[in-house]
Amino acid sequence: MAKKITNEEVVTQEPTAVSEPPKKAKPIIKDSWEIKDRTYILTGPHSPLTYKIPSRHTLRHSLLWYDEKNQEQREIRYATNQNSPFKDEQKGEATLGHIVFRDGSLFVNKKNQALQKVLSLYHPLKNLRYRELDEVVKAQDELVDLEIEIDALNMARSIDVDQAEAILRVEVGSKVSEMSSKEIKRDLLMFAKKNPKLFLDLANDENVQLRNFAIKATEAGIIKLSSDQRTFHWASNSKKLMTVPFDEHPYSAMAQFFKTDEGLAIFQSIEKKLS
């Protein structure tokens, strides 16, 4: 016959675990890693059709990341069927993947977190052979480029024809001497739009105008440059004006000469003959 259990017995048989205070929930730490599509581009002047970077650690290509917390080297390995970029966290058979840039870029979908973390956080070639394309930084760079272009175009519109000719001579050479003033202004604006940084550098370089002045004086037959491009003379009497220093461009040297006391007097003399 079964024994009846009283209420008192039921209470005394309750497990002691119920009386333990509830465990505190662990605080949730927000990860700074953002889940998004990412694009990576090769650095440097060349963008080959295809370019492959190492995707796992080998004797030839070291892919190790130093873990500061545990003070140990951890091996990086990109596996298409694993969630972690670290070999010691990958389980089971790993399907190794290739990391290939095509036409200088590599787009990685947000679903491929393993590859993104390899490229964005751990790969030793980041910022050496490739970099992650940051749209905010890209927009800032484009804004700066647009502002420089606007500055260059505004300056190109305001400078006089003589200065425009001096600047444009760097771009088109002696052909500028055959151009009309309207052609010079047109081509100058095109030059400022095409290469605004170089245009601004030339516009603010007084030597450019002095070089152009020396070239115009030569073309006008006022001064002449020897066949070995080592000396300048007066064309009228072949009297030597200056000797070009070794390994210097003759007209750059003449521009520097015009800044000296002797050269200033010659500059003023040439200026009278050109006017």
Backbone as numpy.savetxt, mean C-alpha at the origin, in Angstrom:
# Nx Ny Nz CAx CAy CAz Cx Cy Cz
-45.76 -59.18 52.72 -46.61 -57.98 52.72 -45.74 -56.74 52.72
-46.01 -55.80 51.81 -45.16 -54.60 51.67 -45.32 -53.70 52.86
-44.18 -53.14 53.29 -44.18 -52.22 54.43 -44.63 -50.84 53.98
-45.50 -50.22 54.80 -45.96 -48.87 54.49 -44.90 -47.86 54.88
-44.72 -46.87 54.04 -43.72 -45.83 54.31 -44.44 -44.59 54.81
-44.07 -44.12 56.01 -44.71 -42.92 56.57 -44.15 -41.68 55.94
-44.84 -40.53 56.20 -44.39 -39.25 55.67 -43.04 -38.86 56.21
-42.81 -39.20 57.53 -41.54 -38.85 58.14 -40.38 -39.58 57.46
-40.67 -40.89 57.11 -39.62 -41.68 56.45 -39.32 -41.13 55.06
-40.34 -40.64 54.39 -40.13 -40.07 53.06 -39.22 -38.87 53.14
-39.42 -38.01 54.12 -38.62 -36.80 54.28 -37.17 -37.15 54.57
-36.96 -38.10 55.45 -35.58 -38.45 55.81 -34.84 -39.13 54.68
-35.57 -39.69 53.70 -34.92 -40.38 52.59 -34.61 -39.46 51.40
-34.94 -38.16 51.52 -34.62 -37.23 50.43 -33.11 -37.11 50.28
-32.60 -37.10 49.06 -31.15 -37.00 48.84 -30.60 -35.68 49.33
-29.44 -35.71 49.88 -28.80 -34.50 50.43 -28.42 -33.52 49.34
-28.31 -34.00 48.06 -27.89 -33.11 46.97 -28.85 -31.96 46.76
-30.10 -32.17 47.15 -31.08 -31.12 46.95 -30.78 -29.91 47.80
-30.18 -30.14 48.94 -29.91 -29.04 49.86 -28.70 -28.21 49.46
-27.89 -28.65 48.45 -26.71 -27.90 48.01 -27.13 -26.64 47.28
-26.40 -25.53 47.49 -26.75 -24.29 46.78 -26.51 -24.45 45.28
-27.35 -23.84 44.47 -27.19 -23.96 43.01 -25.86 -23.38 42.55
-25.26 -24.02 41.54 -23.98 -23.55 41.01 -24.17 -22.25 40.24
-23.23 -21.34 40.41 -23.28 -20.07 39.70 -22.94 -20.27 38.22
-23.71 -19.64 37.37 -23.45 -19.75 35.93 -22.15 -19.04 35.57
-21.38 -19.64 34.68 -20.14 -19.02 34.24 -20.44 -17.79 33.40
-19.71 -16.69 33.63 -19.96 -15.49 32.82 -19.64 -15.74 31.35
-20.46 -15.22 30.50 -20.26 -15.38 29.06 -19.33 -14.28 28.57
-18.20 -14.67 28.03 -17.22 -13.70 27.51 -17.43 -13.56 26.02
-17.72 -12.37 25.60 -17.96 -12.13 24.18 -16.67 -12.20 23.39
-16.67 -13.00 22.39 -15.49 -13.16 21.54 -15.38 -11.98 20.59
-14.16 -11.44 20.45 -13.97 -10.30 19.56 -13.93 -10.72 18.09
-13.83 -12.01 17.85 -13.80 -12.51 16.48 -15.17 -12.33 15.84
-15.20 -11.71 14.67 -16.45 -11.43 13.98 -16.69 -12.45 12.87
-17.89 -13.01 12.88 -18.26 -13.97 11.84 -18.72 -13.19 10.61
-17.94 -13.25 9.56 -18.26 -12.52 8.33 -17.45 -13.08 7.18
-17.85 -12.75 5.97 -17.04 -13.09 4.80 -15.76 -12.26 4.83
-14.68 -12.84 4.37 -13.39 -12.13 4.38 -12.68 -12.32 3.05
-11.94 -11.28 2.67 -11.15 -11.32 1.43 -9.70 -11.02 1.77
-8.80 -11.77 1.16 -7.36 -11.60 1.37 -6.70 -11.29 0.03
-5.76 -10.37 0.04 -5.08 -9.99 -1.20 -3.58 -10.07 -1.02
-2.89 -10.41 -2.11 -1.43 -10.48 -2.07 -0.85 -9.08 -1.96
0.25 -8.95 -1.24 0.95 -7.68 -1.16 2.04 -7.65 -2.23
2.56 -6.47 -2.49 3.61 -6.36 -3.50 3.06 -6.01 -4.86
3.94 -5.72 -5.79 3.52 -5.24 -7.11 2.97 -6.31 -8.05
3.21 -7.60 -7.77 2.84 -8.65 -8.71 1.64 -9.44 -8.20
0.76 -9.79 -9.12 -0.41 -10.61 -8.81 -0.48 -11.76 -9.81
0.19 -12.87 -9.52 0.17 -14.01 -10.45 -1.22 -14.60 -10.58
-1.42 -15.34 -11.64 -2.73 -15.97 -11.86 -3.09 -16.87 -10.70
-2.16 -17.67 -10.23 -2.36 -18.50 -9.05 -1.13 -18.40 -8.15
-1.37 -18.37 -6.86 -0.26 -18.31 -5.90 -0.66 -19.12 -4.67
0.14 -20.10 -4.33 -0.18 -21.01 -3.23 0.73 -20.73 -2.04
0.13 -20.67 -0.85 0.91 -20.51 0.37 0.77 -21.79 1.20
1.73 -22.08 2.08 1.68 -23.32 2.87 0.41 -23.40 3.71
-0.14 -24.61 3.81 -1.37 -24.80 4.59 -1.14 -25.74 5.78
0.07 -26.27 5.92 0.37 -27.12 7.08 1.86 -27.03 7.40
2.20 -27.42 8.61 3.59 -27.34 9.06 4.43 -28.47 8.46
5.57 -28.10 7.88 6.53 -29.08 7.36 7.94 -28.60 7.70
8.92 -29.44 7.41 10.30 -29.03 7.65 10.68 -27.85 6.76
10.09 -27.82 5.57 10.42 -26.75 4.62 9.68 -25.46 4.94
8.43 -25.58 5.37 7.61 -24.40 5.68 7.10 -24.51 7.11
7.62 -23.66 7.98 7.23 -23.70 9.38 5.91 -22.96 9.59
4.90 -23.70 10.06 3.62 -23.10 10.41 3.35 -23.39 11.89
4.00 -22.63 12.73 3.87 -22.77 14.17 3.40 -21.47 14.78
2.58 -21.59 15.82 2.10 -20.41 16.54 2.40 -20.60 18.01
3.03 -19.56 18.60 3.42 -19.68 20.01 2.26 -19.29 20.91
1.84 -20.23 21.75 0.74 -20.02 22.70 1.33 -19.41 23.97
1.09 -18.11 24.19 1.63 -17.42 25.35 1.10 -18.01 26.66
-0.17 -18.38 26.67 -0.80 -18.88 27.89 -0.16 -20.18 28.35
0.00 -21.11 27.43 0.56 -22.42 27.78 2.06 -22.51 27.54
2.62 -21.44 26.96 4.05 -21.36 26.67 4.53 -22.57 25.86
3.89 -22.74 24.70 4.26 -23.84 23.83 3.97 -23.50 22.38
4.70 -24.15 21.50 4.48 -24.00 20.06 3.34 -24.92 19.64
2.44 -24.37 18.85 1.31 -25.19 18.38 1.35 -25.24 16.86
1.13 -26.43 16.34 1.22 -26.65 14.90 -0.09 -26.26 14.22
0.05 -25.45 13.15 -1.12 -25.01 12.39 -1.32 -25.95 11.21
-2.57 -26.30 10.96 -2.88 -27.17 9.83 -4.30 -26.87 9.34
-4.42 -26.51 8.06 -5.74 -26.26 7.51 -6.33 -27.56 6.98
-7.42 -28.00 7.60 -8.13 -29.21 7.18 -9.58 -28.82 6.88
-10.06 -29.21 5.75 -11.40 -28.80 5.31 -12.52 -29.42 6.13
-12.23 -30.51 6.84 -13.28 -31.18 7.62 -13.11 -30.97 9.13
-12.30 -29.98 9.52 -12.07 -29.70 10.92 -12.44 -28.25 11.24
-12.87 -28.02 12.48 -13.26 -26.67 12.90 -12.09 -25.86 13.43
-11.07 -26.53 13.92 -9.94 -25.83 14.53 -8.77 -25.73 13.56
-8.02 -24.64 13.62 -6.82 -24.52 12.78 -5.59 -25.18 13.41
-5.74 -25.71 14.64 -4.61 -26.34 15.34 -4.69 -27.86 15.23
-3.58 -28.45 14.91 -3.53 -29.90 14.73 -3.89 -30.63 16.02
-3.46 -30.10 17.18 -3.71 -30.80 18.45 -5.18 -30.77 18.86
-5.99 -29.95 18.20 -7.41 -29.90 18.51 -8.26 -30.63 17.47
-7.62 -31.07 16.41 -8.35 -31.77 15.35 -8.52 -33.25 15.70
-9.69 -33.77 15.42 -10.00 -35.14 15.79 -10.29 -35.98 14.54
-9.91 -37.25 14.59 -10.16 -38.15 13.49 -9.28 -37.85 12.29
-9.68 -38.39 11.18 -8.92 -38.19 9.94 -9.12 -36.78 9.41
-8.02 -36.13 9.06 -8.07 -34.75 8.58 -7.93 -34.71 7.06
-8.82 -33.97 6.42 -8.74 -33.78 4.97 -8.03 -32.45 4.72
-6.77 -32.52 4.33 -5.97 -31.31 4.18 -6.42 -30.51 2.96
-6.43 -29.20 3.12 -6.85 -28.32 2.03 -5.71 -27.45 1.54
-5.86 -26.88 0.35 -4.86 -25.97 -0.22 -5.32 -24.53 -0.03
-4.36 -23.63 0.09 -4.65 -22.19 0.19 -4.09 -21.54 -1.06
-4.98 -21.18 -1.98 -4.56 -20.69 -3.29 -5.19 -19.33 -3.58
-4.35 -18.34 -3.89 -4.81 -17.03 -4.33 -4.92 -17.06 -5.85
-6.02 -16.54 -6.36 -6.21 -16.47 -7.81 -6.36 -15.01 -8.23
-5.53 -14.61 -9.21 -5.48 -13.21 -9.65 -5.24 -12.27 -8.48
-4.43 -12.72 -7.52 -4.00 -11.85 -6.42 -4.93 -11.78 -5.23
-6.04 -12.53 -5.23 -6.97 -12.43 -4.10 -7.55 -13.80 -3.75
-8.09 -13.89 -2.54 -8.73 -15.12 -2.06 -9.93 -14.73 -1.22
-11.12 -15.12 -1.66 -12.35 -14.88 -0.90 -12.67 -16.11 -0.07
-12.95 -15.91 1.22 -13.28 -17.02 2.11 -14.64 -16.75 2.74
-15.59 -17.63 2.47 -16.94 -17.51 2.99 -16.93 -17.62 4.52
-17.89 -16.95 5.16 -17.96 -16.95 6.63 -18.18 -18.34 7.21
-18.66 -19.27 6.40 -18.86 -20.64 6.88 -17.54 -21.38 7.06
-16.49 -20.92 6.41 -15.19 -21.58 6.51 -14.34 -20.87 7.57
-14.72 -21.08 8.83 -14.05 -20.40 9.93 -12.62 -20.90 10.14
-12.39 -22.18 9.88 -11.04 -22.72 10.08 -10.03 -22.01 9.18
-10.35 -21.86 7.90 -9.43 -21.19 6.98 -9.30 -19.71 7.31
-10.41 -19.07 7.67 -10.34 -17.66 8.03 -9.40 -17.43 9.21
-9.48 -18.29 10.21 -8.64 -18.11 11.40 -7.17 -18.41 11.09
-6.94 -19.39 10.22 -5.56 -19.64 9.79 -4.98 -18.38 9.16
-5.74 -17.77 8.26 -5.24 -16.63 7.50 -5.24 -15.33 8.31
-6.25 -15.12 9.13 -6.38 -13.84 9.84 -5.61 -13.79 11.15
-5.44 -14.94 11.81 -4.88 -14.93 13.16 -3.51 -15.58 13.30
-3.24 -16.64 12.54 -2.08 -17.46 12.87 -1.02 -17.62 11.78
-1.35 -17.41 10.54 -0.38 -17.71 9.48 0.79 -16.73 9.51
2.03 -17.23 9.48 3.21 -16.35 9.57 3.41 -15.44 8.36
2.76 -15.74 7.24 2.93 -14.90 6.05 1.96 -13.72 5.99
1.08 -13.62 6.99 0.14 -12.50 6.99 0.92 -11.19 7.11
0.55 -10.21 6.31 1.17 -8.88 6.24 2.60 -8.93 5.68
3.04 -10.11 5.26 4.32 -10.23 4.56 4.08 -10.54 3.08
3.30 -11.59 2.84 2.99 -11.95 1.45 1.54 -11.66 1.09
0.69 -11.55 2.09 -0.71 -11.22 1.86 -1.24 -10.43 3.04
-2.40 -9.82 2.87 -3.06 -9.11 3.97 -4.57 -9.25 3.83
-5.24 -9.07 4.95 -6.69 -9.13 4.92 -7.23 -7.78 4.46
-8.19 -7.81 3.55 -8.77 -6.59 3.02 -9.79 -6.05 4.01
-9.49 -4.90 4.58 -10.39 -4.25 5.53 -11.18 -3.18 4.80
-12.50 -3.33 4.73 -13.32 -2.40 3.96 -13.29 -1.00 4.54
-13.16 -0.89 5.87 -13.11 0.44 6.49 -11.82 1.15 6.11
-10.69 0.41 6.23 -9.40 0.99 5.85 -9.37 1.30 4.36
-9.94 0.40 3.57 -10.00 0.62 2.12 -10.76 1.90 1.80
-11.90 2.11 2.48 -12.69 3.32 2.24 -11.91 4.58 2.64
-11.16 4.48 3.75 -10.34 5.62 4.19 -9.26 5.93 3.17
-8.61 4.88 2.67 -7.55 5.08 1.67 -8.13 5.70 0.39
-9.29 5.22 -0.02 -9.92 5.75 -1.23 -10.31 7.21 -1.03
-10.76 7.56 0.19 -11.12 8.95 0.47 -9.89 9.85 0.39
-8.78 9.37 0.95 -7.53 10.15 0.88 -7.10 10.33 -0.57
-7.19 9.27 -1.37 -6.82 9.35 -2.78 -7.69 10.35 -3.54
-8.99 10.36 -3.23 -9.90 11.29 -3.89 -9.58 12.73 -3.50
-9.24 12.95 -2.24 -8.89 14.31 -1.79 -7.61 14.79 -2.46
-6.63 13.89 -2.59 -5.38 14.24 -3.27 -5.65 14.57 -4.73
-6.52 13.79 -5.37 -6.86 14.03 -6.77 -7.54 15.39 -6.94
-8.44 15.73 -6.01 -9.13 17.03 -6.07 -8.12 18.16 -5.91
-7.20 18.02 -4.95 -6.17 19.05 -4.74 -5.32 19.23 -5.99
-4.95 18.10 -6.61 -4.11 18.17 -7.81 -4.85 18.85 -8.96
-6.10 18.50 -9.17 -6.88 19.10 -10.25 -7.10 20.60 -10.02
-7.36 20.98 -8.78 -7.54 22.42 -8.47 -6.25 23.19 -8.73
-5.12 22.60 -8.36 -3.85 23.28 -8.61 -3.55 23.34 -10.10
-3.86 22.27 -10.81 -3.62 22.25 -12.25 -4.42 23.33 -12.97
-5.60 23.62 -12.49 -6.44 24.66 -13.10 -5.91 26.07 -12.84
-5.20 26.23 -11.71 -4.82 27.59 -11.30 -3.42 28.02 -11.73
-2.53 27.09 -12.08 -1.15 27.47 -12.39 -1.05 28.07 -13.79
-0.02 28.88 -14.01 0.15 29.54 -15.30 0.76 28.58 -16.32
0.79 29.02 -17.56 1.22 28.16 -18.66 2.70 27.78 -18.54
3.53 28.73 -18.10 4.96 28.44 -17.99 5.22 27.33 -16.99
4.56 27.39 -15.83 4.74 26.34 -14.83 4.14 25.02 -15.32
3.01 25.13 -16.01 2.37 23.93 -16.58 3.30 23.25 -17.58
3.97 24.05 -18.39 4.91 23.50 -19.36 6.06 22.79 -18.67
6.56 23.39 -17.57 7.67 22.79 -16.83 7.29 21.44 -16.25
6.09 21.36 -15.70 5.63 20.11 -15.10 5.38 19.06 -16.18
4.73 19.49 -17.25 4.36 18.56 -18.30 5.57 18.03 -19.06
6.65 18.78 -19.06 7.86 18.33 -19.75 8.39 17.05 -19.12
8.19 16.89 -17.81 8.61 15.66 -17.13 7.85 14.47 -17.67
6.59 14.69 -18.07 5.73 13.61 -18.54 5.90 13.32 -20.03
6.00 14.37 -20.85 6.00 14.16 -22.30 7.30 14.55 -22.97
8.26 15.12 -22.21 9.55 15.48 -22.79 9.48 16.71 -23.68
10.35 16.76 -24.69 10.49 17.94 -25.55 9.26 18.19 -26.41
8.35 17.23 -26.49 7.13 17.39 -27.27 6.31 18.58 -26.79
6.49 18.94 -25.51 5.71 20.03 -24.94 6.00 21.36 -25.64
7.19 21.49 -26.22 7.56 22.75 -26.89 6.71 22.99 -28.13
6.13 21.94 -28.69 5.33 22.06 -29.91 3.84 22.19 -29.62
3.47 22.17 -28.35 2.05 22.19 -27.98 1.55 23.61 -27.76
0.28 23.83 -28.07 -0.35 25.12 -27.80 -0.67 25.22 -26.32
-1.01 26.42 -25.86 -1.31 26.62 -24.45 -2.54 25.81 -24.02
-3.52 25.69 -24.89 -4.72 24.91 -24.56 -4.39 23.43 -24.47
-3.52 22.95 -25.35 -3.11 21.56 -25.29 -2.32 21.27 -24.00
-1.50 22.23 -23.61 -0.73 22.07 -22.38 -1.65 21.99 -21.17
-2.64 22.89 -21.09 -3.57 22.89 -19.96 -4.41 21.61 -19.93
-4.82 21.16 -21.11 -5.61 19.93 -21.18 -4.80 18.73 -20.69
-3.58 18.60 -21.23 -2.75 17.46 -20.86 -2.30 17.54 -19.40
-2.16 18.75 -18.89 -1.79 18.91 -17.48 -2.91 18.41 -16.57
-4.15 18.73 -16.90 -5.28 18.25 -16.12 -5.37 16.73 -16.16
-5.10 16.17 -17.33 -5.12 14.71 -17.47 -4.00 14.08 -16.64
-2.84 14.72 -16.63 -1.70 14.24 -15.85 -2.02 14.30 -14.35
-2.65 15.42 -13.91 -3.01 15.59 -12.50 -4.02 14.53 -12.06
-4.92 14.18 -12.96 -5.93 13.15 -12.64 -5.32 11.75 -12.63
-4.42 11.50 -13.56 -3.81 10.17 -13.70 -2.83 9.88 -12.58
-2.01 10.86 -12.21 -0.99 10.66 -11.18 -0.91 11.88 -10.28
-1.93 12.07 -9.42 -2.02 13.30 -8.62 -0.85 13.49 -7.65
-0.34 12.42 -7.06 0.76 12.56 -6.11 2.02 13.08 -6.79
2.36 12.50 -7.95 3.53 12.97 -8.68 3.33 14.40 -9.15
2.12 14.72 -9.61 1.85 16.08 -10.06 2.09 17.08 -8.94
1.57 16.81 -7.74 1.74 17.74 -6.62 3.20 17.88 -6.23
3.94 16.77 -6.28 5.38 16.83 -5.97 6.10 17.74 -6.97
5.79 17.59 -8.25 6.44 18.40 -9.28 6.01 19.86 -9.19
4.73 20.09 -8.88 4.22 21.46 -8.79 4.87 22.23 -7.65
5.29 21.52 -6.61 5.91 22.17 -5.45 7.43 22.11 -5.48
7.99 21.63 -6.58 9.45 21.51 -6.71 9.95 22.62 -7.62
10.66 23.57 -7.02 11.14 24.71 -7.81 12.18 24.31 -8.85
12.86 23.19 -8.61 13.86 22.74 -9.58 13.24 22.35 -10.91
11.98 21.93 -10.89 11.31 21.55 -12.14 11.24 22.75 -13.07
10.88 23.89 -12.53 10.80 25.10 -13.36 12.17 25.56 -13.85
13.17 25.44 -12.98 14.53 25.84 -13.38 15.07 24.91 -14.45
14.77 23.60 -14.34 15.18 22.66 -15.38 14.53 23.01 -16.71
13.24 23.32 -16.66 12.52 23.67 -17.88 13.10 24.96 -18.48
13.47 25.89 -17.62 14.07 27.15 -18.09 15.37 26.86 -18.84
16.19 25.95 -18.30 17.46 25.61 -18.95 17.22 24.92 -20.28
16.22 24.05 -20.33 15.90 23.34 -21.58 15.41 24.32 -22.64
14.55 25.27 -22.24 14.05 26.27 -23.18 15.19 27.14 -23.71
16.14 27.46 -22.84 17.28 28.27 -23.27 18.14 27.51 -24.27
18.25 26.21 -24.07 19.00 25.38 -25.02 18.28 25.29 -26.35
16.95 25.05 -26.29 16.16 24.95 -27.52 16.14 26.27 -28.29
16.25 27.38 -27.54 16.24 28.69 -28.19 17.62 29.07 -28.73
18.64 28.25 -28.47 19.98 28.53 -28.99 20.72 29.58 -28.20
20.32 29.79 -26.94 21.01 30.77 -26.11 22.20 30.12 -25.40
21.99 28.92 -24.91 23.08 28.15 -24.33 23.13 26.81 -25.06
24.23 26.10 -24.91 24.34 24.79 -25.56 25.03 23.82 -24.62
24.66 22.55 -24.77 25.22 21.47 -23.97 26.17 20.67 -24.86
27.36 20.40 -24.35 28.35 19.67 -25.13 27.84 18.27 -25.47
28.42 17.67 -26.49 27.98 16.36 -26.96 28.15 15.26 -25.91
29.14 15.44 -25.02 29.33 14.45 -23.96 28.48 14.77 -22.73
27.69 15.85 -22.83 26.78 16.28 -21.77 27.52 16.55 -20.45
28.70 17.11 -20.58 29.51 17.41 -19.40 29.64 18.90 -19.12
29.42 19.76 -20.14 29.57 21.21 -19.92 28.50 21.99 -20.66
28.14 23.15 -20.07 27.25 24.12 -20.72 28.09 25.31 -21.16
27.76 25.84 -22.37 28.46 27.02 -22.90 27.43 28.03 -23.40
27.89 29.29 -23.51 27.10 30.27 -24.26 27.14 29.86 -25.73
26.04 29.90 -26.38 26.00 29.51 -27.79 26.68 30.54 -28.67
26.68 31.80 -28.24 27.21 32.87 -29.08 28.73 32.87 -29.16
29.41 32.55 -28.05 30.87 32.63 -28.07 31.55 31.37 -27.49
30.76 30.35 -27.19 31.26 29.07 -26.66 31.98 29.19 -25.32
31.76 30.31 -24.63 32.35 30.47 -23.30 31.68 29.51 -22.33
32.48 28.81 -21.53 31.92 27.82 -20.61 31.17 28.47 -19.47
29.98 27.93 -19.21 29.16 28.42 -18.10 29.35 27.57 -16.85
29.31 26.26 -17.02 29.47 25.36 -15.86 29.83 23.96 -16.33
30.39 23.19 -15.42 30.69 21.78 -15.66 29.69 20.92 -14.89
29.14 19.95 -15.57 28.14 19.08 -14.94 28.85 18.07 -14.03
28.48 18.01 -12.75 29.11 17.03 -11.85 28.88 15.60 -12.34
29.79 14.74 -12.00 29.72 13.35 -12.45 28.45 12.68 -11.94
27.81 11.91 -12.83 26.61 11.12 -12.50 25.38 11.97 -12.19
25.37 13.24 -12.60 24.19 14.08 -12.43 23.56 14.36 -13.79
22.22 14.50 -13.77 21.53 14.89 -15.00 21.93 16.32 -15.34
22.30 16.61 -16.58 22.82 17.95 -16.91 21.85 19.08 -16.59
20.56 18.89 -16.88 19.62 19.99 -16.63 19.26 20.11 -15.16
19.35 19.02 -14.40 19.18 19.11 -12.95 20.36 19.86 -12.33
21.56 19.60 -12.87 22.74 20.30 -12.39 22.66 21.79 -12.72
22.14 22.10 -13.91 22.00 23.50 -14.31 20.98 24.21 -13.42
19.91 23.50 -13.04 18.91 24.08 -12.15 19.53 24.45 -10.81
20.39 23.56 -10.29 21.08 23.87 -9.04 22.06 25.03 -9.20
22.69 25.09 -10.38 23.65 26.17 -10.65 22.96 27.54 -10.66
21.74 27.60 -11.16 20.99 28.86 -11.21 20.74 29.44 -9.81
20.84 28.59 -8.76 20.57 29.06 -7.40 21.81 29.71 -6.76
22.96 29.55 -7.40 24.17 30.16 -6.86 24.24 31.63 -7.29
25.15 32.38 -6.68 25.30 33.80 -7.02 25.72 33.96 -8.48
26.68 33.16 -8.93 27.12 33.23 -10.33 26.01 32.79 -11.27
25.32 31.72 -10.88 24.25 31.19 -11.71 23.07 32.13 -11.81
22.78 32.89 -10.75 21.66 33.83 -10.77 21.88 34.92 -11.82
23.11 35.40 -11.93 23.41 36.42 -12.93 23.20 35.86 -14.34
23.62 34.63 -14.56 23.42 33.99 -15.87 21.94 33.76 -16.14
21.21 33.36 -15.09 19.76 33.16 -15.23 19.09 34.45 -15.69
19.43 35.54 -15.05 18.82 36.83 -15.40 19.17 37.24 -16.83
20.41 36.94 -17.25 20.82 37.25 -18.61 20.02 36.44 -19.63
19.87 35.14 -19.34 19.10 34.26 -20.23 17.65 34.71 -20.28
17.11 35.10 -19.13 15.71 35.51 -19.05 15.43 36.70 -19.95
16.37 37.63 -20.02 16.22 38.79 -20.91 16.22 38.38 -22.38
17.08 37.44 -22.70 17.17 36.98 -24.09 15.93 36.19 -24.51
15.31 35.47 -23.56 14.11 34.69 -23.88 12.87 35.56 -24.01
12.85 36.69 -23.34 11.65 37.55 -23.35 11.57 38.36 -24.63
